[in-house]
Amino acid sequence: MTKITRWLLAGAVILAVLGAVHVGVHAAQRPRVSPRATVEAEIDGTKITIEYGRPFKRERLIWGGLVPWDRWWMPGADESSSITTTAPIVFAEKLTMPAGVHTIYALPGEDAFLLIINKQTGQFHTVYRPDQDLGRVPMTKEPRAEPAEQLTFAVEPRDGGGGRFLLLWDDRAYVVPFVVKK
């Protein structure tokens, strides 16, 4: 290989690397289509934090469309949706979730909707390992007068103690009660 050929080859490699770096930096600076959100609440002295991506409806059919029936789904976008608590909580008097970080999944159906709490954390929202499930509990569907354009999680206190965990999107909310385990 001649000296000129080596210089041309080295120049091509440098340009390719610089081009890749430029594309990577540009892609990293693009705004998220589904912004990240954090919900924080304190129920009966226990801090509850939910971190998730908030996709928009954008005139799409959500239930039975974008979110198919009878297939696992991680509510949110991009990185996994997580719930963190400082004490154990019990959903629907059936599922005890220890203090710490867990991942939120769901199993939506036309007639039933299950909240799934999973022990695996840090995965992308399209990854699901059912062998890591802590458990599943039914959620109750509540119609909404005003549709929610963005997927929204909420935690509300209940009279007499405990709270309600809500997943709201489009024309409905799915709700499950919980108590803090003493």
Summary of the structure (lengths in Angstrom):
residues: 182
radius of gyration: 21.8
end to end distance: 75.9
largest distance: 84.0
contacts: 510
relative contact order: 0.17
helix: 16%
strand: 49%
